[in-house]
Amino acid sequence: MIKLKIIEVKLYFKVFNNLISHEYQSSVFESEYFLSPKVTKTKRIHINKTLRVKKEATKSKKELLQIQANLIAA
């Protein structure tokens, strides 16, 4: 979880310095399951479905807890 916070801070720093575009920023955040409040309902549903599939396929307890946290956040 700390690793994700570090990534988030670094990305915000780059965005404020205009080093990356808005599209790239949103794609990186979505890949880490940090969703913007402006995300459409269909995208949320799609992300929830992919997370549920990952949850069923995972074997380790640590990954399961991380996926569950992402499901709750999405």
LUMLUMDREN-2810 file (N, C-alpha, C; in Angstrom, 1 decimal):
<atoms>
<atom><aa>M</aa><ch>A</ch><at>N</at><xx>0.8</xx><yy>-1.2</yy><zz>0.0</zz></atom>
<atom><aa>M</aa><ch>A</ch><at>CA</at><xx>0.0</xx><yy>0.0</yy><zz>0.0</zz></atom>
<atom><aa>M</aa><ch>A</ch><at>C</at><xx>0.9</xx><yy>1.3</yy><zz>0.0</zz></atom>
<atom><aa>I</aa><ch>A</ch><at>N</at><xx>2.0</xx><yy>1.2</yy><zz>0.7</zz></atom>
<atom><aa>I</aa><ch>A</ch><at>CA</at><xx>2.9</xx><yy>2.4</yy><zz>0.8</zz></atom>
<atom><aa>I</aa><ch>A</ch><at>C</at><xx>3.5</xx><yy>2.6</yy><zz>-0.6</zz></atom>
<atom><aa>K</aa><ch>A</ch><at>N</at><xx>3.8</xx><yy>1.5</yy><zz>-1.3</zz></atom>
<atom><aa>K</aa><ch>A</ch><at>CA</at><xx>4.3</xx><yy>1.7</yy><zz>-2.7</zz></atom>
<atom><aa>K</aa><ch>A</ch><at>C</at><xx>3.4</xx><yy>2.4</yy><zz>-3.6</zz></atom>
<atom><aa>L</aa><ch>A</ch><at>N</at><xx>2.1</xx><yy>2.1</yy><zz>-3.5</zz></atom>
<atom><aa>L</aa><ch>A</ch><at>CA</at><xx>1.1</xx><yy>2.8</yy><zz>-4.3</zz></atom>
<atom><aa>L</aa><ch>A</ch><at>C</at><xx>1.0</xx><yy>4.3</yy><zz>-3.9</zz></atom>
<atom><aa>K</aa><ch>A</ch><at>N</at><xx>1.1</xx><yy>4.6</yy><zz>-2.7</zz></atom>
<atom><aa>K</aa><ch>A</ch><at>CA</at><xx>1.1</xx><yy>6.0</yy><zz>-2.3</zz></atom>
<atom><aa>K</aa><ch>A</ch><at>C</at><xx>2.3</xx><yy>6.8</yy><zz>-2.8</zz></atom>
<atom><aa>I</aa><ch>A</ch><at>N</at><xx>3.5</xx><yy>6.1</yy><zz>-2.9</zz></atom>
<atom><aa>I</aa><ch>A</ch><at>CA</at><xx>4.7</xx><yy>6.7</yy><zz>-3.4</zz></atom>
<atom><aa>I</aa><ch>A</ch><at>C</at><xx>4.5</xx><yy>7.0</yy><zz>-4.9</zz></atom>
<atom><aa>I</aa><ch>A</ch><at>N</at><xx>3.9</xx><yy>6.0</yy><zz>-5.6</zz></atom>
<atom><aa>I</aa><ch>A</ch><at>CA</at><xx>3.6</xx><yy>6.2</yy><zz>-7.1</zz></atom>
<atom><aa>I</aa><ch>A</ch><at>C</at><xx>2.7</xx><yy>7.3</yy><zz>-7.3</zz></atom>
<atom><aa>E</aa><ch>A</ch><at>N</at><xx>1.6</xx><yy>7.4</yy><zz>-6.4</zz></atom>
<atom><aa>E</aa><ch>A</ch><at>CA</at><xx>0.6</xx><yy>8.5</yy><zz>-6.6</zz></atom>
<atom><aa>E</aa><ch>A</ch><at>C</at><xx>1.3</xx><yy>9.8</yy><zz>-6.4</zz></atom>
<atom><aa>V</aa><ch>A</ch><at>N</at><xx>2.1</xx><yy>10.0</yy><zz>-5.4</zz></atom>
<atom><aa>V</aa><ch>A</ch><at>CA</at><xx>2.8</xx><yy>11.3</yy><zz>-5.1</zz></atom>
<atom><aa>V</aa><ch>A</ch><at>C</at><xx>3.7</xx><yy>11.6</yy><zz>-6.3</zz></atom>
<atom><aa>K</aa><ch>A</ch><at>N</at><xx>4.5</xx><yy>10.7</yy><zz>-6.8</zz></atom>
<atom><aa>K</aa><ch>A</ch><at>CA</at><xx>5.4</xx><yy>11.0</yy><zz>-7.9</zz></atom>
<atom><aa>K</aa><ch>A</ch><at>C</at><xx>4.6</xx><yy>11.4</yy><zz>-9.1</zz></atom>
<atom><aa>L</aa><ch>A</ch><at>N</at><xx>3.5</xx><yy>10.7</yy><zz>-9.4</zz></atom>
<atom><aa>L</aa><ch>A</ch><at>CA</at><xx>2.7</xx><yy>11.1</yy><zz>-10.6</zz></atom>
<atom><aa>L</aa><ch>A</ch><at>C</at><xx>2.1</xx><yy>12.5</yy><zz>-10.4</zz></atom>
<atom><aa>Y</aa><ch>A</ch><at>N</at><xx>1.6</xx><yy>12.8</yy><zz>-9.2</zz></atom>
<atom><aa>Y</aa><ch>A</ch><at>CA</at><xx>1.0</xx><yy>14.2</yy><zz>-9.0</zz></atom>
<atom><aa>Y</aa><ch>A</ch><at>C</at><xx>2.1</xx><yy>15.2</yy><zz>-9.2</zz></atom>
<atom><aa>F</aa><ch>A</ch><at>N</at><xx>3.3</xx><yy>14.9</yy><zz>-8.8</zz></atom>
<atom><aa>F</aa><ch>A</ch><at>CA</at><xx>4.4</xx><yy>15.9</yy><zz>-8.9</zz></atom>
<atom><aa>F</aa><ch>A</ch><at>C</at><xx>4.7</xx><yy>16.1</yy><zz>-10.4</zz></atom>
<atom><aa>K</aa><ch>A</ch><at>N</at><xx>4.7</xx><yy>15.0</yy><zz>-11.2</zz></atom>
<atom><aa>K</aa><ch>A</ch><at>CA</at><xx>5.0</xx><yy>15.1</yy><zz>-12.6</zz></atom>
<atom><aa>K</aa><ch>A</ch><at>C</at><xx>3.8</xx><yy>15.9</yy><zz>-13.3</zz></atom>
<atom><aa>V</aa><ch>A</ch><at>N</at><xx>2.6</xx><yy>15.7</yy><zz>-12.9</zz></atom>
<atom><aa>V</aa><ch>A</ch><at>CA</at><xx>1.5</xx><yy>16.3</yy><zz>-13.5</zz></atom>
<atom><aa>V</aa><ch>A</ch><at>C</at><xx>1.5</xx><yy>17.8</yy><zz>-13.3</zz></atom>
<atom><aa>F</aa><ch>A</ch><at>N</at><xx>1.9</xx><yy>18.2</yy><zz>-12.0</zz></atom>
<atom><aa>F</aa><ch>A</ch><at>CA</at><xx>1.9</xx><yy>19.6</yy><zz>-11.7</zz></atom>
<atom><aa>F</aa><ch>A</ch><at>C</at><xx>3.1</xx><yy>20.3</yy><zz>-12.5</zz></atom>
<atom><aa>N</aa><ch>A</ch><at>N</at><xx>4.1</xx><yy>19.6</yy><zz>-12.8</zz></atom>
<atom><aa>N</aa><ch>A</ch><at>CA</at><xx>5.2</xx><yy>20.1</yy><zz>-13.6</zz></atom>
<atom><aa>N</aa><ch>A</ch><at>C</at><xx>4.9</xx><yy>20.0</yy><zz>-15.1</zz></atom>
<atom><aa>N</aa><ch>A</ch><at>N</at><xx>3.8</xx><yy>19.5</yy><zz>-15.5</zz></atom>
<atom><aa>N</aa><ch>A</ch><at>CA</at><xx>3.4</xx><yy>19.3</yy><zz>-16.9</zz></atom>
<atom><aa>N</aa><ch>A</ch><at>C</at><xx>4.3</xx><yy>18.4</yy><zz>-17.7</zz></atom>
<atom><aa>L</aa><ch>A</ch><at>N</at><xx>4.8</xx><yy>17.4</yy><zz>-17.0</zz></atom>
<atom><aa>L</aa><ch>A</ch><at>CA</at><xx>5.7</xx><yy>16.5</yy><zz>-17.7</zz></atom>
<atom><aa>L</aa><ch>A</ch><at>C</at><xx>4.9</xx><yy>15.3</yy><zz>-18.4</zz></atom>
<atom><aa>I</aa><ch>A</ch><at>N</at><xx>3.7</xx><yy>15.0</yy><zz>-17.9</zz></atom>
<atom><aa>I</aa><ch>A</ch><at>CA</at><xx>2.9</xx><yy>14.0</yy><zz>-18.6</zz></atom>
<atom><aa>I</aa><ch>A</ch><at>C</at><xx>1.5</xx><yy>14.5</yy><zz>-18.9</zz></atom>
<atom><aa>S</aa><ch>A</ch><at>N</at><xx>0.9</xx><yy>13.9</yy><zz>-19.9</zz></atom>
<atom><aa>S</aa><ch>A</ch><at>CA</at><xx>-0.4</xx><yy>14.4</yy><zz>-20.3</zz></atom>
<atom><aa>S</aa><ch>A</ch><at>C</at><xx>-1.5</xx><yy>13.9</yy><zz>-19.4</zz></atom>
<atom><aa>H</aa><ch>A</ch><at>N</at><xx>-2.7</xx><yy>14.5</yy><zz>-19.5</zz></atom>
<atom><aa>H</aa><ch>A</ch><at>CA</at><xx>-3.8</xx><yy>14.1</yy><zz>-18.7</zz></atom>
<atom><aa>H</aa><ch>A</ch><at>C</at><xx>-4.3</xx><yy>12.6</yy><zz>-19.0</zz></atom>
<atom><aa>E</aa><ch>A</ch><at>N</at><xx>-4.2</xx><yy>12.3</yy><zz>-20.3</zz></atom>
<atom><aa>E</aa><ch>A</ch><at>CA</at><xx>-4.6</xx><yy>10.9</yy><zz>-20.7</zz></atom>
<atom><aa>E</aa><ch>A</ch><at>C</at><xx>-3.7</xx><yy>9.9</yy><zz>-20.1</zz></atom>
<atom><aa>Y</aa><ch>A</ch><at>N</at><xx>-2.4</xx><yy>10.2</yy><zz>-20.2</zz></atom>
<atom><aa>Y</aa><ch>A</ch><at>CA</at><xx>-1.4</xx><yy>9.2</yy><zz>-19.6</zz></atom>
<atom><aa>Y</aa><ch>A</ch><at>C</at><xx>-1.6</xx><yy>9.1</yy><zz>-18.1</zz></atom>
<atom><aa>Q</aa><ch>A</ch><at>N</at><xx>-1.9</xx><yy>10.2</yy><zz>-17.4</zz></atom>
<atom><aa>Q</aa><ch>A</ch><at>CA</at><xx>-2.1</xx><yy>10.2</yy><zz>-16.0</zz></atom>
<atom><aa>Q</aa><ch>A</ch><at>C</at><xx>-3.3</xx><yy>9.4</yy><zz>-15.6</zz></atom>
<atom><aa>S</aa><ch>A</ch><at>N</at><xx>-4.4</xx><yy>9.6</yy><zz>-16.3</zz></atom>
<atom><aa>S</aa><ch>A</ch><at>CA</at><xx>-5.6</xx><yy>8.8</yy><zz>-16.0</zz></atom>
<atom><aa>S</aa><ch>A</ch><at>C</at><xx>-5.5</xx><yy>7.3</yy><zz>-16.3</zz></atom>
<atom><aa>S</aa><ch>A</ch><at>N</at><xx>-4.7</xx><yy>7.0</yy><zz>-17.4</zz></atom>
<atom><aa>S</aa><ch>A</ch><at>CA</at><xx>-4.5</xx><yy>5.6</yy><zz>-17.7</zz></atom>
<atom><aa>S</aa><ch>A</ch><at>C</at><xx>-3.6</xx><yy>4.9</yy><zz>-16.6</zz></atom>
<atom><aa>V</aa><ch>A</ch><at>N</at><xx>-2.6</xx><yy>5.6</yy><zz>-16.1</zz></atom>
<atom><aa>V</aa><ch>A</ch><at>CA</at><xx>-1.8</xx><yy>5.0</yy><zz>-15.1</zz></atom>
<atom><aa>V</aa><ch>A</ch><at>C</at><xx>-2.6</xx><yy>4.8</yy><zz>-13.8</zz></atom>
<atom><aa>F</aa><ch>A</ch><at>N</at><xx>-3.4</xx><yy>5.8</yy><zz>-13.4</zz></atom>
<atom><aa>F</aa><ch>A</ch><at>CA</at><xx>-4.2</xx><yy>5.7</yy><zz>-12.2</zz></atom>
<atom><aa>F</aa><ch>A</ch><at>C</at><xx>-5.2</xx><yy>4.6</yy><zz>-12.3</zz></atom>
<atom><aa>E</aa><ch>A</ch><at>N</at><xx>-5.8</xx><yy>4.5</yy><zz>-13.5</zz></atom>
<atom><aa>E</aa><ch>A</ch><at>CA</at><xx>-6.8</xx><yy>3.4</yy><zz>-13.7</zz></atom>
<atom><aa>E</aa><ch>A</ch><at>C</at><xx>-6.1</xx><yy>2.0</yy><zz>-13.6</zz></atom>
<atom><aa>S</aa><ch>A</ch><at>N</at><xx>-4.9</xx><yy>1.9</yy><zz>-14.1</zz></atom>
<atom><aa>S</aa><ch>A</ch><at>CA</at><xx>-4.2</xx><yy>0.6</yy><zz>-14.0</zz></atom>
<atom><aa>S</aa><ch>A</ch><at>C</at><xx>-3.9</xx><yy>0.3</yy><zz>-12.5</zz></atom>
<atom><aa>E</aa><ch>A</ch><at>N</at><xx>-3.8</xx><yy>1.3</yy><zz>-11.7</zz></atom>
<atom><aa>E</aa><ch>A</ch><at>CA</at><xx>-3.5</xx><yy>1.0</yy><zz>-10.2</zz></atom>
<atom><aa>E</aa><ch>A</ch><at>C</at><xx>-4.9</xx><yy>1.1</yy><zz>-9.5</zz></atom>
<atom><aa>Y</aa><ch>A</ch><at>N</at><xx>-6.0</xx><yy>1.3</yy><zz>-10.2</zz></atom>
<atom><aa>Y</aa><ch>A</ch><at>CA</at><xx>-7.3</xx><yy>1.3</yy><zz>-9.6</zz></atom>
<atom><aa>Y</aa><ch>A</ch><at>C</at><xx>-7.6</xx><yy>2.5</yy><zz>-8.7</zz></atom>
<atom><aa>F</aa><ch>A</ch><at>N</at><xx>-6.9</xx><yy>3.6</yy><zz>-9.0</zz></atom>
<atom><aa>F</aa><ch>A</ch><at>CA</at><xx>-7.3</xx><yy>4.9</yy><zz>-8.4</zz></atom>
<atom><aa>F</aa><ch>A</ch><at>C</at><xx>-8.2</xx><yy>5.6</yy><zz>-9.4</zz></atom>
<atom><aa>L</aa><ch>A</ch><at>N</at><xx>-9.5</xx><yy>5.6</yy><zz>-9.2</zz></atom>
<atom><aa>L</aa><ch>A</ch><at>CA</at><xx>-10.5</xx><yy>6.1</yy><zz>-10.1</zz></atom>
<atom><aa>L</aa><ch>A</ch><at>C</at><xx>-10.9</xx><yy>7.5</yy><zz>-9.8</zz></atom>
<atom><aa>S</aa><ch>A</ch><at>N</at><xx>-11.0</xx><yy>8.2</yy><zz>-10.9</zz></atom>
<atom><aa>S</aa><ch>A</ch><at>CA</at><xx>-11.5</xx><yy>9.6</yy><zz>-10.8</zz></atom>
<atom><aa>S</aa><ch>A</ch><at>C</at><xx>-13.0</xx><yy>9.6</yy><zz>-10.5</zz></atom>
<atom><aa>P</aa><ch>A</ch><at>N</at><xx>-13.4</xx><yy>10.6</yy><zz>-9.8</zz></atom>
<atom><aa>P</aa><ch>A</ch><at>CA</at><xx>-14.9</xx><yy>10.7</yy><zz>-9.6</zz></atom>
<atom><aa>P</aa><ch>A</ch><at>C</at><xx>-15.7</xx><yy>10.9</yy><zz>-10.9</zz></atom>
<atom><aa>K</aa><ch>A</ch><at>N</at><xx>-15.0</xx><yy>11.3</yy><zz>-11.9</zz></atom>
<atom><aa>K</aa><ch>A</ch><at>CA</at><xx>-15.6</xx><yy>11.6</yy><zz>-13.2</zz></atom>
<atom><aa>K</aa><ch>A</ch><at>C</at><xx>-15.7</xx><yy>10.3</yy><zz>-14.1</zz></atom>
<atom><aa>V</aa><ch>A</ch><at>N</at><xx>-15.2</xx><yy>9.2</yy><zz>-13.6</zz></atom>
<atom><aa>V</aa><ch>A</ch><at>CA</at><xx>-15.3</xx><yy>7.9</yy><zz>-14.3</zz></atom>
<atom><aa>V</aa><ch>A</ch><at>C</at><xx>-16.7</xx><yy>7.5</yy><zz>-14.5</zz></atom>
<atom><aa>T</aa><ch>A</ch><at>N</at><xx>-17.1</xx><yy>7.0</yy><zz>-15.7</zz></atom>
<atom><aa>T</aa><ch>A</ch><at>CA</at><xx>-18.4</xx><yy>6.7</yy><zz>-16.0</zz></atom>
<atom><aa>T</aa><ch>A</ch><at>C</at><xx>-18.8</xx><yy>5.4</yy><zz>-15.3</zz></atom>
<atom><aa>K</aa><ch>A</ch><at>N</at><xx>-20.1</xx><yy>5.1</yy><zz>-15.3</zz></atom>
<atom><aa>K</aa><ch>A</ch><at>CA</at><xx>-20.6</xx><yy>3.9</yy><zz>-14.6</zz></atom>
<atom><aa>K</aa><ch>A</ch><at>C</at><xx>-20.2</xx><yy>2.7</yy><zz>-15.3</zz></atom>
<atom><aa>T</aa><ch>A</ch><at>N</at><xx>-20.2</xx><yy>2.7</yy><zz>-16.6</zz></atom>
<atom><aa>T</aa><ch>A</ch><at>CA</at><xx>-19.8</xx><yy>1.5</yy><zz>-17.4</zz></atom>
<atom><aa>T</aa><ch>A</ch><at>C</at><xx>-18.3</xx><yy>1.1</yy><zz>-17.1</zz></atom>
<atom><aa>K</aa><ch>A</ch><at>N</at><xx>-17.5</xx><yy>2.1</yy><zz>-17.0</zz></atom>
<atom><aa>K</aa><ch>A</ch><at>CA</at><xx>-16.0</xx><yy>1.9</yy><zz>-16.7</zz></atom>
<atom><aa>K</aa><ch>A</ch><at>C</at><xx>-15.9</xx><yy>1.3</yy><zz>-15.3</zz></atom>
<atom><aa>R</aa><ch>A</ch><at>N</at><xx>-16.7</xx><yy>1.8</yy><zz>-14.3</zz></atom>
<atom><aa>R</aa><ch>A</ch><at>CA</at><xx>-16.6</xx><yy>1.2</yy><zz>-13.0</zz></atom>
<atom><aa>R</aa><ch>A</ch><at>C</at><xx>-17.1</xx><yy>-0.2</yy><zz>-13.0</zz></atom>
<atom><aa>I</aa><ch>A</ch><at>N</at><xx>-18.1</xx><yy>-0.5</yy><zz>-13.7</zz></atom>
<atom><aa>I</aa><ch>A</ch><at>CA</at><xx>-18.7</xx><yy>-1.9</yy><zz>-13.8</zz></atom>
<atom><aa>I</aa><ch>A</ch><at>C</at><xx>-17.6</xx><yy>-2.8</yy><zz>-14.4</zz></atom>
<atom><aa>H</aa><ch>A</ch><at>N</at><xx>-17.0</xx><yy>-2.3</yy><zz>-15.5</zz></atom>
<atom><aa>H</aa><ch>A</ch><at>CA</at><xx>-15.9</xx><yy>-3.1</yy><zz>-16.2</zz></atom>
<atom><aa>H</aa><ch>A</ch><at>C</at><xx>-14.8</xx><yy>-3.4</yy><zz>-15.2</zz></atom>
<atom><aa>I</aa><ch>A</ch><at>N</at><xx>-14.3</xx><yy>-2.4</yy><zz>-14.5</zz></atom>
<atom><aa>I</aa><ch>A</ch><at>CA</at><xx>-13.2</xx><yy>-2.6</yy><zz>-13.6</zz></atom>
<atom><aa>I</aa><ch>A</ch><at>C</at><xx>-13.6</xx><yy>-3.5</yy><zz>-12.5</zz></atom>
<atom><aa>N</aa><ch>A</ch><at>N</at><xx>-14.9</xx><yy>-3.4</yy><zz>-12.0</zz></atom>
<atom><aa>N</aa><ch>A</ch><at>CA</at><xx>-15.3</xx><yy>-4.4</yy><zz>-10.9</zz></atom>
<atom><aa>N</aa><ch>A</ch><at>C</at><xx>-15.3</xx><yy>-5.8</yy><zz>-11.4</zz></atom>
<atom><aa>K</aa><ch>A</ch><at>N</at><xx>-15.7</xx><yy>-6.0</yy><zz>-12.7</zz></atom>
<atom><aa>K</aa><ch>A</ch><at>CA</at><xx>-15.8</xx><yy>-7.3</yy><zz>-13.2</zz></atom>
<atom><aa>K</aa><ch>A</ch><at>C</at><xx>-14.4</xx><yy>-7.9</yy><zz>-13.4</zz></atom>
<atom><aa>T</aa><ch>A</ch><at>N</at><xx>-13.4</xx><yy>-7.1</yy><zz>-13.8</zz></atom>
<atom><aa>T</aa><ch>A</ch><at>CA</at><xx>-12.0</xx><yy>-7.6</yy><zz>-14.0</zz></atom>
<atom><aa>T</aa><ch>A</ch><at>C</at><xx>-11.4</xx><yy>-7.9</yy><zz>-12.6</zz></atom>
<atom><aa>L</aa><ch>A</ch><at>N</at><xx>-11.7</xx><yy>-7.1</yy><zz>-11.6</zz></atom>
<atom><aa>L</aa><ch>A</ch><at>CA</at><xx>-11.2</xx><yy>-7.3</yy><zz>-10.2</zz></atom>
<atom><aa>L</aa><ch>A</ch><at>C</at><xx>-11.8</xx><yy>-8.6</yy><zz>-9.6</zz></atom>
<atom><aa>R</aa><ch>A</ch><at>N</at><xx>-13.1</xx><yy>-8.9</yy><zz>-9.9</zz></atom>
<atom><aa>R</aa><ch>A</ch><at>CA</at><xx>-13.7</xx><yy>-10.1</yy><zz>-9.4</zz></atom>
<atom><aa>R</aa><ch>A</ch><at>C</at><xx>-13.1</xx><yy>-11.3</yy><zz>-10.1</zz></atom>
<atom><aa>V</aa><ch>A</ch><at>N</at><xx>-12.8</xx><yy>-11.2</yy><zz>-11.3</zz></atom>
<atom><aa>V</aa><ch>A</ch><at>CA</at><xx>-12.1</xx><yy>-12.3</yy><zz>-12.0</zz></atom>
<atom><aa>V</aa><ch>A</ch><at>C</at><xx>-10.7</xx><yy>-12.6</yy><zz>-11.4</zz></atom>
<atom><aa>K</aa><ch>A</ch><at>N</at><xx>-10.0</xx><yy>-11.5</yy><zz>-11.2</zz></atom>
<atom><aa>K</aa><ch>A</ch><at>CA</at><xx>-8.7</xx><yy>-11.6</yy><zz>-10.5</zz></atom>
<atom><aa>K</aa><ch>A</ch><at>C</at><xx>-8.8</xx><yy>-12.2</yy><zz>-9.1</zz></atom>
<atom><aa>K</aa><ch>A</ch><at>N</at><xx>-9.9</xx><yy>-11.8</yy><zz>-8.4</zz></atom>
<atom><aa>K</aa><ch>A</ch><at>CA</at><xx>-10.1</xx><yy>-12.3</yy><zz>-7.1</zz></atom>
<atom><aa>K</aa><ch>A</ch><at>C</at><xx>-10.3</xx><yy>-13.8</yy><zz>-7.1</zz></atom>
<atom><aa>E</aa><ch>A</ch><at>N</at><xx>-11.0</xx><yy>-14.3</yy><zz>-8.0</zz></atom>
<atom><aa>E</aa><ch>A</ch><at>CA</at><xx>-11.3</xx><yy>-15.7</yy><zz>-8.1</zz></atom>
<atom><aa>E</aa><ch>A</ch><at>C</at><xx>-10.0</xx><yy>-16.5</yy><zz>-8.5</zz></atom>
<atom><aa>A</aa><ch>A</ch><at>N</at><xx>-9.2</xx><yy>-15.9</yy><zz>-9.3</zz></atom>
<atom><aa>A</aa><ch>A</ch><at>CA</at><xx>-8.0</xx><yy>-16.6</yy><zz>-9.8</zz></atom>
<atom><aa>A</aa><ch>A</ch><at>C</at><xx>-6.8</xx><yy>-16.5</yy><zz>-8.9</zz></atom>
<atom><aa>T</aa><ch>A</ch><at>N</at><xx>-6.8</xx><yy>-15.6</yy><zz>-7.9</zz></atom>
<atom><aa>T</aa><ch>A</ch><at>CA</at><xx>-5.6</xx><yy>-15.4</yy><zz>-7.0</zz></atom>
<atom><aa>T</aa><ch>A</ch><at>C</at><xx>-5.5</xx><yy>-16.5</yy><zz>-6.0</zz></atom>
<atom><aa>K</aa><ch>A</ch><at>N</at><xx>-4.3</xx><yy>-16.8</yy><zz>-5.6</zz></atom>
<atom><aa>K</aa><ch>A</ch><at>CA</at><xx>-4.0</xx><yy>-17.9</yy><zz>-4.7</zz></atom>
<atom><aa>K</aa><ch>A</ch><at>C</at><xx>-3.5</xx><yy>-17.3</yy><zz>-3.4</zz></atom>
<atom><aa>S</aa><ch>A</ch><at>N</at><xx>-2.8</xx><yy>-16.2</yy><zz>-3.4</zz></atom>
<atom><aa>S</aa><ch>A</ch><at>CA</at><xx>-2.2</xx><yy>-15.8</yy><zz>-2.1</zz></atom>
<atom><aa>S</aa><ch>A</ch><at>C</at><xx>-3.1</xx><yy>-14.9</yy><zz>-1.4</zz></atom>
<atom><aa>K</aa><ch>A</ch><at>N</at><xx>-3.0</xx><yy>-14.9</yy><zz>-0.1</zz></atom>
<atom><aa>K</aa><ch>A</ch><at>CA</at><xx>-3.9</xx><yy>-14.1</yy><zz>0.8</zz></atom>
<atom><aa>K</aa><ch>A</ch><at>C</at><xx>-3.6</xx><yy>-12.6</yy><zz>0.7</zz></atom>
<atom><aa>K</aa><ch>A</ch><at>N</at><xx>-2.3</xx><yy>-12.3</yy><zz>0.5</zz></atom>
<atom><aa>K</aa><ch>A</ch><at>CA</at><xx>-1.9</xx><yy>-10.9</yy><zz>0.4</zz></atom>
<atom><aa>K</aa><ch>A</ch><at>C</at><xx>-2.5</xx><yy>-10.3</yy><zz>-0.8</zz></atom>
<atom><aa>E</aa><ch>A</ch><at>N</at><xx>-2.4</xx><yy>-10.9</yy><zz>-2.0</zz></atom>
<atom><aa>E</aa><ch>A</ch><at>CA</at><xx>-3.0</xx><yy>-10.4</yy><zz>-3.2</zz></atom>
<atom><aa>E</aa><ch>A</ch><at>C</at><xx>-4.5</xx><yy>-10.3</yy><zz>-3.1</zz></atom>
<atom><aa>L</aa><ch>A</ch><at>N</at><xx>-5.1</xx><yy>-11.3</yy><zz>-2.4</zz></atom>
<atom><aa>L</aa><ch>A</ch><at>CA</at><xx>-6.6</xx><yy>-11.3</yy><zz>-2.2</zz></atom>
<atom><aa>L</aa><ch>A</ch><at>C</at><xx>-7.0</xx><yy>-10.1</yy><zz>-1.4</zz></atom>
<atom><aa>L</aa><ch>A</ch><at>N</at><xx>-6.3</xx><yy>-9.7</yy><zz>-0.4</zz></atom>
<atom><aa>L</aa><ch>A</ch><at>CA</at><xx>-6.6</xx><yy>-8.6</yy><zz>0.4</zz></atom>
<atom><aa>L</aa><ch>A</ch><at>C</at><xx>-6.5</xx><yy>-7.3</yy><zz>-0.4</zz></atom>
<atom><aa>Q</aa><ch>A</ch><at>N</at><xx>-5.4</xx><yy>-7.2</yy><zz>-1.2</zz></atom>
<atom><aa>Q</aa><ch>A</ch><at>CA</at><xx>-5.2</xx><yy>-6.0</yy><zz>-2.0</zz></atom>
<atom><aa>Q</aa><ch>A</ch><at>C</at><xx>-6.4</xx><yy>-5.9</yy><zz>-3.0</zz></atom>
<atom><aa>I</aa><ch>A</ch><at>N</at><xx>-6.7</xx><yy>-7.0</yy><zz>-3.7</zz></atom>
<atom><aa>I</aa><ch>A</ch><at>CA</at><xx>-7.8</xx><yy>-6.9</yy><zz>-4.7</zz></atom>
<atom><aa>I</aa><ch>A</ch><at>C</at><xx>-9.1</xx><yy>-6.5</yy><zz>-4.0</zz></atom>
<atom><aa>Q</aa><ch>A</ch><at>N</at><xx>-9.4</xx><yy>-7.1</yy><zz>-2.8</zz></atom>
<atom><aa>Q</aa><ch>A</ch><at>CA</at><xx>-10.6</xx><yy>-6.8</yy><zz>-2.1</zz></atom>
<atom><aa>Q</aa><ch>A</ch><at>C</at><xx>-10.6</xx><yy>-5.3</yy><zz>-1.7</zz></atom>
<atom><aa>A</aa><ch>A</ch><at>N</at><xx>-9.5</xx><yy>-4.7</yy><zz>-1.3</zz></atom>
<atom><aa>A</aa><ch>A</ch><at>CA</at><xx>-9.5</xx><yy>-3.3</yy><zz>-1.0</zz></atom>
<atom><aa>A</aa><ch>A</ch><at>C</at><xx>-9.8</xx><yy>-2.4</yy><zz>-2.3</zz></atom>
<atom><aa>N</aa><ch>A</ch><at>N</at><xx>-9.3</xx><yy>-2.9</yy><zz>-3.4</zz></atom>
<atom><aa>N</aa><ch>A</ch><at>CA</at><xx>-9.5</xx><yy>-2.2</yy><zz>-4.7</zz></atom>
<atom><aa>N</aa><ch>A</ch><at>C</at><xx>-11.0</xx><yy>-2.3</yy><zz>-5.1</zz></atom>
<atom><aa>L</aa><ch>A</ch><at>N</at><xx>-11.6</xx><yy>-3.5</yy><zz>-4.8</zz></atom>
<atom><aa>L</aa><ch>A</ch><at>CA</at><xx>-13.0</xx><yy>-3.7</yy><zz>-5.1</zz></atom>
<atom><aa>L</aa><ch>A</ch><at>C</at><xx>-13.9</xx><yy>-2.7</yy><zz>-4.3</zz></atom>
<atom><aa>I</aa><ch>A</ch><at>N</at><xx>-13.5</xx><yy>-2.5</yy><zz>-3.1</zz></atom>
<atom><aa>I</aa><ch>A</ch><at>CA</at><xx>-14.3</xx><yy>-1.6</yy><zz>-2.2</zz></atom>
<atom><aa>I</aa><ch>A</ch><at>C</at><xx>-14.1</xx><yy>-0.2</yy><zz>-2.7</zz></atom>
<atom><aa>A</aa><ch>A</ch><at>N</at><xx>-12.9</xx><yy>0.2</yy><zz>-3.1</zz></atom>
<atom><aa>A</aa><ch>A</ch><at>CA</at><xx>-12.7</xx><yy>1.5</yy><zz>-3.5</zz></atom>
<atom><aa>A</aa><ch>A</ch><at>C</at><xx>-13.3</xx><yy>1.8</yy><zz>-4.9</zz></atom>
<atom><aa>A</aa><ch>A</ch><at>N</at><xx>-13.5</xx><yy>0.8</yy><zz>-5.7</zz></atom>
<atom><aa>A</aa><ch>A</ch><at>CA</at><xx>-14.0</xx><yy>1.0</yy><zz>-7.0</zz></atom>
<atom><aa>A</aa><ch>A</ch><at>C</at><xx>-15.5</xx><yy>1.0</yy><zz>-6.9</zz></atom>
</atoms>
